[in-house]
Amino acid sequence: MKSLVRWGVTLGIAGTVIFAGISGINNSQALALPQEQVVKTLREVPVFTFVNSQGKFLIISRKNQSKTISEIGFFISKQDAQKFLEGKLKKENPQLASTIQIKTVSLAYYYNLVLEGKNRKDSEVIFTLVPTKQQVDSAKSILTSSGKPVQQFNGVPLFVPKFKQGNNYLTISISQSNEPYIPFYFDKEQAVAHLEAFRKARPQEAKNTEIQVVGLDGVINTLNSSKDPNTSKILLFPSRESIEFLRSLPSNQQKKK
């Protein structure tokens, strides 16, 4: 297939997550999360890819010097996937584009594909997760303003409200039990809203807060390897766009998703 476009950078570690004590959470040592719990954490986030009428993934081939690289792209944003389909793909191969549709899968599904690819020595396909440009730009801006200037951000950025001292993270409760979770936001705007709400509730404590940028791949590695029990409190918070998309689905599809 004719080379269309480079999807973006492949997953790479862009920071690690270190957890300190959080009020009300036991700090005793524990094993890394079981694989099913890692998958459960990732299952809440939708990602978007392309399939043909037979349900097969669209594979994009490109030349890297003398080597051909085959990629299957997964987008964090459905709007970005739609723009690629309506723009780049239709312009370069309208006949192919007419047979393609956008398919929604979970981040856990993507993660399992990556693991299967790593375990297969004969696998020649790269599974690439494409971040939203606006959020990548926001991540670079935050890192630059904190004295860590970067030319590019490899991977998908996540935004985490935290305290500047003590390396403690702001939490949210999402159930009637009031159990605290540590939200990792795909949108900077969501993290800002969380921080603003905290500043209104506790203005003095909020003076010691900031938004930290970490990479999704680093968070997944932490879920797989960290012995800190607070790891089980990580909550990947989908973007506002993704939340609206999930809400737009019929109720039976929402339950399935």
GUVEXTOR-951078 format. One line per 8 residues: number of its first residue (from 1); their letters; for each residue x, y, z of N, C-alpha, C. Coordinates in pm, 1 decimal. Layout:
% residues N
NUM> A> X:Y:Z:X:Y:Z:X:Y:Z; ... .
***
This chain:
% residues 257
1> MKSLVRWG> 84.3:-119.3:0.0:0.0:0.0:0.0:87.7:124.0:0.0; 45.9:223.6:-73.1:122.5:347.1:-81.7:133.4:414.6:55.4; 253.5:463.6:82.0:273.9:533.6:208.1:185.9:657.3:213.3; 113.0:674.8:324.8:21.7:788.2:336.5:77.4:897.7:426.7; 108.8:861.9:547.9:156.7:962.4:641.7:213.6:890.7:762.4; 306.1:954.5:829.7:355.2:897.5:954.6:253.8:928.8:1064.4; 209.9:828.2:1134.2:102.9:844.8:1231.3:144.1:932.8:1348.9; 267.6:929.6:1383.5:312.0:999.8:1503.9:413.7:912.6:1573.6 .
9> VTLGIAGT> 463.1:956.7:1686.6:565.4:880.0:1756.5:503.2:757.1:1821.0; 581.1:650.9:1829.3:533.2:531.2:1897.7:541.0:553.3:2046.7; 479.4:464.5:2123.2:479.0:478.2:2267.9:620.5:478.6:2322.7; 648.9:570.3:2411.4:779.5:575.1:2475.0:763.8:628.7:2615.2; 853.4:589.1:2705.3:845.9:636.7:2842.6:873.7:786.1:2843.6; 784.2:862.2:2901.0:800.9:1007.2:2906.7:783.9:1054.0:3050.2; 837.6:977.9:3142.8:826.5:1013.5:3284.1:775.4:897.4:3364.6; 812.5:893.9:3489.5:766.9:788.4:3577.7:680.0:849.0:3685.9 .
17> VIFAGISG> 604.3:765.2:3754.2:513.6:812.3:3857.4:560.3:756.4:3990.8; 589.7:844.3:4084.7:632.7:802.8:4217.5:524.9:844.5:4315.6; 480.9:751.4:4397.7:371.3:779.6:4488.5:420.8:792.9:4631.8; 370.6:894.2:4698.3:396.8:910.1:4840.7:266.6:884.6:4915.1; 271.2:899.5:5046.4:153.6:869.2:5125.9:38.8:963.5:5096.3; -81.7:910.6:5091.9:-202.7:989.5:5073.3:-293.7:958.8:5190.8; -350.1:1060.2:5251.8:-431.2:1042.6:5371.3:-539.7:937.6:5350.6; -544.5:841.0:5441.7:-647.6:739.1:5436.0:-611.5:617.3:5354.9 .
25> INNSQALA> -489.3:612.3:5299.7:-448.5:497.1:5219.6:-332.0:428.1:5288.3; -340.4:298.4:5301.0:-236.5:220.3:5366.9:-107.5:225.3:5287.0; 4.6:249.1:5352.0:132.5:260.5:5282.8:217.4:134.6:5291.5; 159.0:22.9:5335.1:236.1:-100.7:5342.5:273.1:-147.1:5203.3; 379.8:-224.6:5190.8:425.6:-270.7:5060.6:326.9:-369.9:5000.3; 319.1:-370.7:4870.0:229.1:-461.9:4798.5:291.9:-496.1:4665.4; 241.4:-602.3:4604.1:291.5:-640.9:4472.8:233.2:-549.8:4366.0; 294.8:-549.2:4248.1:239.9:-473.3:4135.6:100.0:-524.3:4104.2 .
33> LPQEQVVK> 21.5:-441.4:4039.4:-116.0:-479.9:4008.4:-120.1:-605.3:3922.4; -212.9:-697.5:3953.0:-230.4:-812.1:3862.9:-269.7:-762.9:3724.3; -240.1:-842.3:3622.8:-264.3:-800.3:3485.3:-409.9:-764.8:3460.4; -503.4:-837.2:3521.9:-644.3:-808.3:3498.8:-683.3:-671.9:3555.5; -615.5:-627.6:3663.0:-644.1:-496.1:3718.1:-586.0:-385.4:3629.9; -471.3:-412.5:3570.0:-413.5:-316.3:3476.2:-509.2:-297.9:3358.8; -556.9:-408.0:3306.2:-650.3:-403.0:3193.6:-778.3:-330.0:3232.8; -826.6:-354.0:3354.3:-948.2:-287.8:3401.2:-928.8:-136.8:3406.8 .
41> TLREVPVF> -810.2:-91.5:3448.2:-780.8:51.1:3453.9:-782.6:113.1:3314.9; -731.5:39.7:3216.4:-722.4:90.7:3079.8:-853.9:79.3:3003.4; -942.1:-7.4:3050.9:-1065.3:-37.6:2977.2:-1161.1:80.7:2970.0; -1146.9:177.1:3061.5:-1241.3:287.7:3068.0:-1216.7:394.1:2961.6; -1104.4:384.2:2889.4:-1067.6:488.6:2794.0:-1087.5:439.2:2650.8; -1170.7:506.3:2570.3:-1188.6:465.4:2430.0:-1078.6:521.2:2340.3; -1039.5:444.9:2239.9:-949.3:493.9:2135.1:-1011.4:455.5:2001.3; -962.7:516.4:1893.3:-1030.5:506.2:1764.6:-932.5:467.0:1654.5 .
49> TFVNSQGK> -972.8:368.1:1575.4:-888.0:319.7:1466.7:-973.1:299.8:1341.4; -914.0:243.3:1235.9:-984.0:224.7:1108.9:-991.6:77.2:1072.4; -1106.0:37.9:1019.8:-1123.1:-98.9:970.7:-1193.3:-94.0:835.3; -1177.7:-201.2:757.1:-1248.4:-209.3:629.7:-1380.9:-281.7:649.6; -1449.2:-311.6:541.0:-1582.6:-373.0:549.7:-1579.5:-512.8:609.3; -1461.2:-576.1:608.7:-1447.1:-708.3:669.3:-1401.9:-700.5:815.4; -1387.2:-579.0:865.9:-1346.1:-561.4:1004.6:-1196.5:-570.5:1026.7; -1119.0:-570.1:919.0:-974.0:-579.2:931.7:-913.4:-439.9:947.1 .
57> FLIISRKN> -808.7:-431.8:1029.3:-743.4:-304.0:1054.6:-679.3:-247.9:928.4; -685.7:-115.4:915.7:-615.3:-47.3:808.4:-467.3:-37.4:845.2; -380.7:-90.6:760.0:-236.6:-87.5:782.1:-174.5:15.9:689.6; -98.8:106.9:747.6:-29.9:210.1:671.7:117.3:171.6:660.5; 168.7:169.9:539.1:309.6:137.1:517.1:386.2:262.7:478.4; 505.3:277.1:531.9:589.7:390.7:497.7:734.8:344.3:489.9; 813.7:417.9:416.3:954.7:385.8:398.9:1038.3:457.1:504.0; 1126.3:384.1:569.7:1224.0:440.6:662.2:1361.3:397.7:612.8 .
65> QSKTISEI> 1422.8:486.7:532.5:1546.0:452.6:460.7:1514.2:337.2:366.6; 1577.1:221.4:382.1:1553.2:110.3:290.6:1451.0:11.2:346.3; 1399.3:39.0:465.6:1308.5:-53.9:531.8:1165.1:-3.7:525.3; 1072.2:-95.4:502.1:930.0:-61.5:502.5:871.5:-89.2:640.3; 805.9:10.3:696.2:745.0:-3.9:827.8:593.4:-2.4:812.5; 528.0:-99.5:874.7:382.0:-108.9:869.5:324.8:-70.1:1005.4; 226.3:19.4:1003.6:167.5:69.5:1127.7:15.1:61.9:1124.7; -41.3:35.3:1240.6:-185.1:47.2:1261.5:-203.6:158.8:1362.6 .
73> GFFISKQD> -274.0:263.4:1322.4:-288.0:381.1:1407.9:-413.6:377.6:1492.5; -399.6:418.7:1618.1:-511.1:433.9:1711.3:-507.4:577.6:1763.2; -619.5:647.5:1753.0:-625.9:787.6:1790.6:-691.3:804.2:1927.6; -634.8:894.1:2008.2:-698.2:930.1:2135.0:-826.9:1008.0:2107.2; -827.4:1087.7:2000.6:-942.0:1171.0:1965.5:-1014.4:1115.4:1842.8; -1146.4:1099.1:1855.0:-1223.9:1055.6:1738.5:-1225.1:1163.7:1631.5; -1224.4:1289.5:1673.9:-1221.1:1399.7:1576.6:-1094.0:1394.7:1493.2; -981.0:1362.3:1557.3:-854.9:1350.1:1484.0:-861.0:1234.6:1384.6 .
81> AQKFLEGK> -922.1:1124.0:1426.5:-937.0:1009.8:1336.0:-1024.4:1047.4:1216.6; -1131.2:1121.0:1243.3:-1221.5:1163.5:1136.5:-1151.0:1257.7:1039.6; -1069.7:1348.2:1093.3:-996.2:1441.9:1008.8:-897.5:1368.8:918.8; -833.0:1266.8:973.6:-738.8:1189.9:894.0:-811.2:1116.7:780.8; -925.6:1057.1:814.5:-1002.6:982.9:714.0:-1055.7:1076.4:606.1; -1113.3:1189.7:647.6:-1173.9:1282.8:552.5:-1069.2:1363.8:476.1; -954.1:1381.6:535.7:-851.0:1464.1:473.5:-744.8:1383.2:402.2; -644.3:1342.0:475.0:-527.2:1276.0:417.3:-563.8:1150.0:338.9 .
89> LKKENPQL> -643.7:1063.1:398.8:-672.8:934.8:334.9:-756.7:951.5:207.7; -860.7:1035.0:215.6:-947.6:1053.4:98.5:-875.4:1123.6:-16.3; -783.3:1214.5:17.2:-709.1:1285.4:-86.2:-612.3:1193.0:-158.6; -545.8:1104.6:-83.9:-442.1:1021.8:-143.2:-496.2:890.2:-199.8; -605.7:841.7:-142.1:-660.2:715.6:-191.0:-811.5:713.4:-167.4; -887.8:788.5:-248.0:-1033.0:799.8:-226.9:-1106.3:666.7:-238.0; -1058.9:578.6:-324.5:-1125.0:448.9:-338.6:-1111.3:367.0:-211.0; -992.1:366.3:-154.6:-970.4:295.7:-28.2:-1050.9:360.4:83.9 .
97> ASTIQIKT> -1048.9:493.4:89.4:-1117.7:564.9:196.3:-1267.1:535.1:199.0; -1324.9:511.0:82.1:-1468.9:484.2:75.2:-1507.0:351.8:140.3; -1410.1:265.0:162.0:-1437.8:134.1:222.9:-1402.8:130.8:371.5; -1352.0:243.3:423.4:-1300.9:247.2:560.2:-1400.5:312.9:654.6; -1409.5:260.8:776.3:-1490.0:323.0:879.6:-1410.4:329.4:1010.1; -1451.5:418.4:1097.7:-1384.3:433.2:1226.8:-1442.1:332.7:1325.9; -1354.3:264.3:1394.4:-1396.2:165.8:1493.7:-1347.7:209.2:1631.9; -1435.3:196.2:1730.8:-1400.3:230.9:1868.2:-1361.3:105.6:1945.5 .
105> VSLAYYYN> -1245.4:111.0:2009.6:-1201.1:2.4:2097.1:-1152.7:66.1:2226.8; -1124.0:-14.4:2325.9:-1074.9:40.3:2451.2:-922.8:48.0:2449.9; -869.4:131.5:2537.9:-724.6:140.3:2552.9:-667.7:5.6:2597.3; -746.4:-71.3:2671.1:-702.8:-205.0:2712.7:-685.3:-296.5:2591.8; -772.8:-283.8:2494.4:-762.4:-363.0:2371.4:-633.2:-328.7:2298.0; -606.0:-198.7:2286.9:-481.7:-154.2:2223.4:-360.9:-209.6:2299.0; -365.0:-200.6:2431.0:-255.1:-248.3:2516.1:-229.7:-397.2:2493.9; -335.3:-475.4:2483.3:-319.5:-619.5:2459.4:-258.8:-647.7:2322.7 .
113> LVLEGKNR> -296.3:-567.7:2222.7:-236.3:-583.6:2090.4:-85.8:-557.8:2094.6; -46.2:-454.4:2168.8:96.1:-422.3:2182.2:170.3:-536.8:2249.6; 112.1:-592.8:2355.8:175.7:-703.7:2426.4:189.9:-825.9:2336.3; 83.9:-854.4:2261.0:89.0:-969.0:2170.0:196.1:-948.4:2064.1; 208.2:-823.8:2013.7:309.8:-794.0:1913.6:449.9:-812.2:1968.3; 471.7:-774.4:2094.1:603.7:-790.0:2155.8:638.1:-937.1:2176.1; 536.3:-1016.1:2202.6:559.9:-1158.7:2228.5:579.2:-1240.0:2100.7; 542.7:-1180.2:1987.0:559.6:-1249.6:1858.6:684.3:-1197.1:1788.5 .
121> KDSEVIFT> 782.7:-1283.4:1774.9:908.5:-1243.1:1713.3:892.3:-1212.3:1565.0; 789.5:-1271.7:1503.4:770.6:-1252.6:1359.6:680.0:-1133.4:1327.4; 635.8:-1061.7:1432.0:545.0:-949.9:1409.7:618.3:-833.2:1345.0; 562.9:-780.7:1237.2:625.0:-669.6:1165.3:536.4:-545.3:1164.3; 431.0:-548.2:1245.5:337.7:-436.2:1250.1:355.5:-359.4:1380.3; 361.8:-225.9:1368.6:372.3:-139.0:1485.1:234.3:-82.9:1516.6; 195.0:-92.4:1642.4:68.4:-33.5:1685.9:99.7:102.0:1748.7; 48.5:207.2:1687.4:84.3:342.7:1727.4:-35.4:415.9:1785.5 .
129> LVPTKQQV> -15.5:476.6:1901.4:-120.1:555.4:1965.6:-92.5:702.5:1938.7; -186.3:769.4:1874.3:-166.6:906.5:1828.6:-229.5:1004.7:1927.6; -148.9:1089.4:1991.2:-203.0:1187.2:2085.8:-268.7:1303.9:2013.6; -341.7:1383.1:2089.0:-400.7:1504.8:2034.9:-295.8:1615.9:2036.1; -278.8:1683.0:1923.7:-174.3:1785.0:1912.1:-189.5:1894.5:2017.5; -311.6:1936.2:2042.8:-334.0:2043.0:2141.1:-281.4:2003.2:2277.8; -302.4:1876.6:2317.0:-256.9:1831.6:2448.5:-105.5:1812.3:2451.7; -47.5:1771.7:2340.6:98.7:1761.2:2332.8:160.7:1900.2:2348.2 .
137> DSAKSILT> 102.6:1999.2:2280.7:151.7:2136.4:2292.5:138.1:2186.6:2436.4; 27.7:2151.4:2501.8:7.5:2191.8:2641.2:112.0:2127.1:2731.2; 142.7:2000.0:2704.9:243.1:1929.7:2784.2:379.6:1994.5:2769.1; 416.2:2028.2:2647.0:545.7:2092.3:2623.8:551.9:2228.7:2691.2; 441.7:2301.1:2688.9:436.7:2432.4:2751.5:456.2:2422.1:2902.6; 390.4:2324.6:2965.1:403.5:2305.7:3109.7:545.8:2266.2:3146.3; 603.1:2174.9:3070.4:740.0:2131.6:3098.0:839.0:2246.2:3081.1; 818.5:2326.7:2977.6:907.7:2440.6:2953.8:898.6:2543.3:3066.2 .
145> SSGKPVQQ> 776.2:2573.1:3110.1:756.8:2672.0:3216.9:809.8:2623.1:3350.9; 823.8:2490.7:3366.4:877.4:2435.1:3491.1:1028.6:2415.3:3485.9; 1091.1:2466.0:3377.8:1236.6:2457.1:3367.1:1286.2:2331.5:3299.0; 1194.4:2260.2:3229.7:1233.3:2138.4:3158.6:1193.9:2149.9:3011.3; 1256.6:2241.8:2939.4:1218.7:2263.6:2799.4:1237.3:2139.0:2714.0; 1141.0:2110.6:2628.1:1146.3:1994.6:2538.9:1111.1:2038.0:2397.7; 1175.0:1977.1:2300.2:1144.7:2004.1:2159.8:1024.6:1922.8:2114.1; 1012.3:1801.8:2168.5:899.1:1717.8:2134.4:862.7:1632.4:2255.3 .
153> FNGVPLFV> 739.6:1586.7:2258.5:692.3:1500.7:2366.4:660.8:1365.0:2306.0; 733.8:1264.4:2345.4:715.0:1130.7:2290.1:604.5:1057.4:2365.1; 502.2:1018.3:2293.9:393.9:944.2:2356.3:272.3:1030.3:2382.9; 184.1:980.0:2466.7:58.4:1047.2:2500.1:72.3:1112.4:2636.7; 53.0:1246.1:2647.2:67.1:1312.5:2776.5:-56.0:1296.1:2864.1; -30.8:1290.4:2994.2:-136.2:1291.7:3095.0:-106.2:1406.1:3191.6; -211.6:1464.3:3248.2:-197.6:1581.3:3334.1:-250.3:1546.4:3473.4; -166.0:1571.4:3574.6:-197.4:1527.2:3710.1:-187.5:1643.1:3808.2 .
161> PKFKQGNN> -298.0:1682.0:3874.3:-290.3:1783.2:3980.0:-221.0:1724.3:4102.9; -121.7:1796.6:4156.4:-46.1:1744.6:4270.3:5.8:1858.4:4355.9; 60.4:1821.6:4472.1:125.8:1918.4:4558.4:272.0:1930.5:4518.5; 326.7:2051.2:4527.5:464.9:2074.2:4489.5:561.3:2007.2:4586.8; 524.3:2003.0:4711.9:608.5:1942.3:4814.0:547.7:1811.8:4862.1; 633.1:1713.9:4890.2:584.8:1586.0:4941.2:543.4:1487.6:4834.5; 533.4:1536.2:4710.5:496.5:1449.9:4597.5:363.6:1377.4:4619.7; 271.0:1444.1:4687.7:137.4:1389.4:4706.2:44.6:1441.5:4597.7 .
169> YLTISISQ> -56.1:1360.6:4564.5:-146.3:1392.8:4454.8:-285.7:1427.3:4505.1; -351.6:1518.5:4436.1:-490.6:1548.5:4467.1:-576.8:1429.6:4426.4; -679.1:1403.3:4503.8:-763.3:1287.6:4476.1:-907.0:1331.7:4447.9; -983.9:1238.4:4393.8:-1127.1:1259.0:4375.3:-1199.4:1133.7:4422.7; -1325.6:1148.5:4456.4:-1409.6:1034.4:4493.8:-1511.9:1013.0:4384.0; -1528.4:887.7:4342.6:-1620.7:860.1:4232.7:-1728.8:759.4:4272.1; -1738.1:730.8:4400.6:-1839.9:635.7:4445.4:-1893.9:680.6:4580.2; -2001.9:616.4:4624.4:-2064.7:652.8:4751.0:-1975.4:621.5:4871.2 .
177> SNEPYIPF> -1876.4:535.3:4851.6:-1786.8:499.2:4961.0:-1685.9:609.6:4991.5; -1681.9:711.7:4904.7:-1586.1:822.0:4919.3:-1440.9:775.3:4915.3; -1417.6:663.5:4851.3:-1281.4:613.5:4838.6:-1202.8:704.1:4743.1; -1083.9:751.1:4784.2:-1008.5:846.0:4700.0:-936.3:777.3:4584.8; -939.5:841.6:4469.9:-864.6:795.0:4352.4:-776.9:909.5:4302.7; -667.3:873.3:4235.3:-574.5:972.3:4181.2:-602.7:986.3:4032.0; -661.4:1097.2:3988.8:-697.3:1110.8:3847.6:-579.0:1154.5:3760.8; -563.2:1085.8:3649.4:-467.4:1122.7:3545.8:-550.2:1162.6:3423.7 .
185> YFDKEQAV> -547.7:1290.7:3390.0:-636.3:1344.5:3287.1:-569.8:1344.4:3149.3; -648.2:1312.0:3047.1:-599.2:1320.7:2910.2:-605.6:1464.1:2858.5; -688.2:1548.1:2921.1:-700.0:1688.2:2882.7:-642.9:1777.3:2992.3; -557.5:1870.8:2954.0:-505.7:1968.0:3050.7:-621.1:2045.1:3114.0; -723.2:2078.2:3033.9:-834.6:2158.6:3082.8:-906.8:2090.7:3199.1; -914.1:1958.4:3196.9:-977.8:1885.6:3306.7:-895.1:1896.7:3434.5; -763.2:1887.3:3420.0:-674.6:1900.0:3536.0:-681.7:2040.6:3594.2; -690.1:2140.5:3506.3:-702.1:2279.4:3550.8:-831.7:2299.2:3628.8 .
193> AHLEAFRK> -941.8:2242.9:3578.5:-1071.1:2254.3:3646.5:-1066.5:2190.3:3784.5; -1000.1:2075.6:3795.0:-984.3:2006.7:3923.9:-906.4:2094.6:4020.7; -798.9:2153.1:3972.2:-714.0:2237.3:4056.9:-788.8:2362.9:4100.5; -866.5:2421.2:4010.9:-942.8:2541.1:4044.0:-1047.6:2512.8:4150.9; -1111.6:2396.5:4141.4:-1211.3:2358.6:4241.9:-1145.5:2342.1:4378.8; -1025.5:2284.8:4380.1:-952.7:2266.9:4505.2:-910.5:2402.4:4562.9; -870.7:2493.8:4475.7:-828.5:2626.6:4521.7:-943.7:2703.1:4585.0; -1064.1:2685.6:4532.3:-1180.0:2751.7:4590.6:-1215.3:2690.5:4726.2 .
201> ARPQEAKN> -1197.3:2558.6:4738.8:-1232.3:2489.9:4863.1:-1125.8:2508.6:4970.3; -998.2:2506.6:4930.3:-887.7:2516.7:5026.3:-780.1:2609.6:4970.6; -806.0:2738.6:4971.9:-714.1:2834.8:4909.0:-572.6:2833.4:4965.6; -556.4:2812.8:5095.2:-422.7:2813.9:5154.0:-341.3:2692.8:5108.9; -401.1:2574.2:5114.4:-331.1:2452.5:5071.8:-303.5:2455.0:4921.7; -391.8:2519.5:4846.5:-381.0:2521.2:4700.2:-259.8:2599.5:4651.6; -203.0:2684.1:4737.8:-84.3:2760.1:4698.4:33.8:2668.3:4669.6; 27.7:2547.9:4722.4:137.7:2452.8:4705.3:104.4:2346.3:4601.6 .
209> TEIQVVGL> 20.5:2380.1:4503.3:-20.4:2280.9:4403.5:27.3:2318.8:4264.0; 26.7:2221.2:4176.2:67.4:2241.9:4037.6:9.6:2128.8:3952.4; 28.4:2138.5:3822.0:-9.5:2030.4:3730.5:117.8:1966.7:3677.3; 130.4:1838.0:3697.2:246.3:1763.2:3649.9:211.3:1691.8:3519.3; 308.1:1683.7:3430.7:290.3:1611.6:3304.7:368.4:1481.2:3310.0; 301.4:1371.5:3277.3:367.2:1241.1:3268.8:323.9:1174.4:3138.0; 393.3:1070.5:3099.6:358.0:997.1:2978.9:272.0:876.3:3010.9; 174.2:848.3:2925.8:86.4:733.2:2944.8:165.6:603.8:2956.2 .
217> DGVINTLN> 268.7:589.0:2874.4:346.3:466.6:2877.9:416.4:449.0:3012.4; 465.1:561.4:3067.3:527.0:554.3:3198.8:426.9:512.5:3305.7; 303.1:560.5:3295.4:198.8:523.3:3390.9:167.0:373.7:3379.4; 156.9:323.9:3256.5:129.5:181.4:3237.4:243.0:97.5:3294.4; 366.6:140.5:3273.8:480.6:68.8:3332.2:473.1:68.5:3483.9; 428.0:180.3:3541.4:411.8:188.1:3686.1:305.2:90.8:3734.7; 193.2:84.2:3662.5:87.2:-9.9:3698.7:138.9:-153.8:3699.4; 229.7:-182.2:3606.9:281.9:-318.1:3592.9:392.5:-352.3:3691.1 .
225> SSKDPNTS> 463.7:-250.8:3741.4:585.3:-282.4:3816.7:595.4:-222.8:3956.7; 519.5:-116.7:3986.2:535.0:-50.0:4114.6:484.4:-136.2:4230.1; 556.0:-128.6:4342.0:514.6:-198.7:4462.8:436.8:-108.8:4557.8; 415.5:15.6:4517.1:340.6:108.4:4600.5:191.5:76.5:4592.1; 126.3:56.6:4705.5:-17.5:22.6:4702.4:-104.8:131.5:4644.1; -56.0:255.9:4644.5:-134.9:364.8:4587.6:-154.1:349.8:4437.5; -74.4:263.2:4375.6:-88.6:238.6:4232.1:-230.4:194.9:4196.7; -292.5:120.1:4286.1:-428.1:71.4:4260.0:-530.8:184.0:4260.3 .
233> KILLFPSR> -489.6:303.0:4303.3:-581.0:416.6:4309.1:-574.8:503.3:4183.2; -491.1:465.6:4088.7:-481.6:542.6:3964.7:-611.4:532.8:3884.8; -660.1:647.2:3840.3:-779.7:652.5:3756.4:-746.3:729.9:3629.0; -753.3:662.7:3514.7:-733.4:730.9:3386.4:-865.6:795.9:3346.9; -866.4:928.3:3344.0:-989.0:1003.2:3319.7:-997.8:1039.2:3172.7; -1093.0:982.3:3098.1:-1103.4:1011.4:2953.9:-1121.2:1160.0:2926.7; -1085.9:1200.3:2805.3:-1102.1:1340.2:2765.6:-1250.6:1376.2:2762.7; -1277.4:1505.6:2764.4:-1416.7:1550.4:2756.7:-1482.7:1504.1:2628.0 .
241> ESIEFLRS> -1405.8:1507.9:2520.7:-1458.9:1461.5:2392.2:-1500.3:1315.2:2400.4; -1415.5:1232.6:2461.8:-1445.3:1089.1:2472.9:-1564.7:1064.4:2563.8; -1575.1:1142.0:2671.8:-1688.5:1126.9:2762.5:-1819.1:1159.6:2690.3; -1817.6:1267.4:2612.2:-1936.8:1303.9:2536.2:-1971.1:1196.8:2432.7; -1869.0:1138.8:2371.9:-1892.3:1032.6:2274.3:-1959.2:912.1:2341.6; -1908.1:872.3:2458.1:-1964.7:757.7:2528.4:-2109.0:785.4:2571.9; -2135.0:908.2:2612.5:-2270.9:944.5:2653.1:-2367.5:944.0:2535.4; -2314.2:965.3:2415.0:-2399.3:970.0:2295.9:-2441.8:831.7:2248.3 .
249> LPSNQQKK> -2376.4:726.6:2300.5:-2409.7:592.1:2258.5:-2542.5:548.2:2318.4; -2617.8:461.2:2249.8:-2737.9:404.0:2309.0:-2702.9:333.7:2439.2; -2796.2:325.9:2531.4:-2769.0:272.7:2665.3:-2712.9:131.4:2662.2; -2760.3:46.5:2568.7:-2709.6:-90.1:2563.6:-2564.3:-92.3:2519.4; -2524.6:0.5:2430.8:-2385.7:7.6:2388.0:-2297.2:65.6:2497.4; -2351.9:158.1:2577.6:-2276.2:215.5:2688.0:-2234.9:107.1:2785.3; -2329.3:16.1:2816.8:-2298.7:-91.3:2910.1:-2192.3:-182.6:2852.8; -2201.3:-209.8:2724.5:-2104.2:-296.3:2660.1:-1967.5:-231.9:2658.8 .
257> K> -1960.9:-99.9:2627.7:-1834.3:-28.3:2627.6:-1772.9:-26.4:2766.8 .
***
